[in-house]
Amino acid sequence: MKRSICLIVLGALLVTLTAGPLMAGPSMAEMFKAMDKNSDGKVTVAEFMAACKQDKEKCSGDFSWYDRNRDGALTLPEFEGKVKN
């Protein structure tokens, strides 16, 4: 009986540990692609704001933070935070 319980607990632990990566949210690239409605490889302020689900004023500030070169559009590297000024 004790052995059965241990095997059940061990099995549940293995399922939990291996399912972790599968339960992760969308990647930055997937989020970027979802925002880029016209598939031009750039996310405009309008596309970013349309995807924003929180306070629009905060989102506007967030866009400015991502838009490192201040050209009014985000590229995937900017969105991922890889572009440095």
C-alpha positions as CSV (number, residue, x, y, z in Angstrom):
1,M,0.0,0.0,0.0
2,K,2.8,2.4,1.0
3,R,4.6,1.6,-2.2
4,S,1.5,2.4,-4.3
5,I,1.1,5.8,-2.7
6,C,4.8,6.6,-3.2
7,L,4.5,5.6,-6.9
8,I,1.4,7.8,-7.3
9,V,3.1,10.8,-5.6
10,L,6.2,10.2,-7.7
11,G,4.1,10.0,-10.9
12,A,2.3,13.2,-10.0
13,L,5.6,15.0,-9.4
14,L,7.0,13.9,-12.7
15,V,3.9,15.0,-14.5
16,T,4.1,18.4,-12.8
17,L,7.8,18.8,-13.5
18,T,7.6,17.8,-17.2
19,A,4.4,19.8,-17.9
20,G,6.0,23.1,-16.7
21,P,7.4,24.1,-20.1
22,L,4.2,23.0,-21.9
23,M,2.2,25.3,-19.6
24,A,4.3,28.4,-20.3
25,G,2.7,31.4,-21.9
26,P,3.3,32.6,-25.4
27,S,6.8,33.6,-26.4
28,M,7.7,37.2,-27.1
29,A,7.8,36.3,-30.8
30,E,4.3,34.9,-30.7
31,M,3.0,38.0,-28.9
32,F,4.7,40.2,-31.4
33,K,3.2,38.3,-34.3
34,A,-0.2,38.5,-32.8
35,M,0.1,42.3,-32.4
36,D,1.5,42.8,-36.0
37,K,-1.9,42.7,-37.7
38,N,-0.7,43.6,-41.2
39,S,2.3,41.3,-41.0
40,D,4.8,43.9,-42.0
41,G,7.3,42.9,-39.3
42,K,6.6,46.1,-37.3
43,V,4.2,46.9,-34.6
44,T,2.8,50.4,-34.7
45,V,1.5,52.4,-31.8
46,A,-2.0,51.7,-33.0
47,E,-1.4,48.0,-33.2
48,F,0.3,48.0,-29.8
49,M,-2.6,50.0,-28.2
50,A,-5.2,47.7,-29.8
51,A,-3.5,44.7,-28.2
52,C,-3.2,46.4,-24.8
53,K,-5.5,45.1,-22.2
54,Q,-4.6,47.4,-19.4
55,D,-4.7,51.2,-18.8
56,K,-4.1,52.8,-22.2
57,E,-1.9,55.6,-20.7
58,K,0.4,53.0,-19.2
59,C,0.5,51.2,-22.5
60,S,1.6,54.3,-24.2
61,G,4.5,54.6,-21.8
62,D,5.3,50.9,-22.4
63,F,5.5,51.4,-26.1
64,S,7.9,54.3,-25.7
65,W,10.1,52.1,-23.6
66,Y,10.2,49.3,-26.2
67,D,10.7,51.7,-29.1
68,R,14.4,52.2,-28.5
69,N,15.2,54.0,-31.8
70,R,12.1,56.2,-31.4
71,D,10.9,55.6,-35.0
72,G,7.3,55.0,-33.9
73,A,7.3,51.3,-34.7
74,L,8.6,48.2,-32.9
75,T,10.7,45.5,-34.4
76,L,10.9,42.0,-32.9
77,P,14.4,42.7,-31.5
78,E,13.2,45.9,-29.9
79,F,10.2,44.1,-28.4
80,E,12.4,41.4,-27.1
81,G,14.6,44.0,-25.5
82,K,17.7,43.1,-27.6
83,V,18.2,46.5,-29.2
84,K,20.4,48.7,-27.0
85,N,20.9,52.4,-27.4
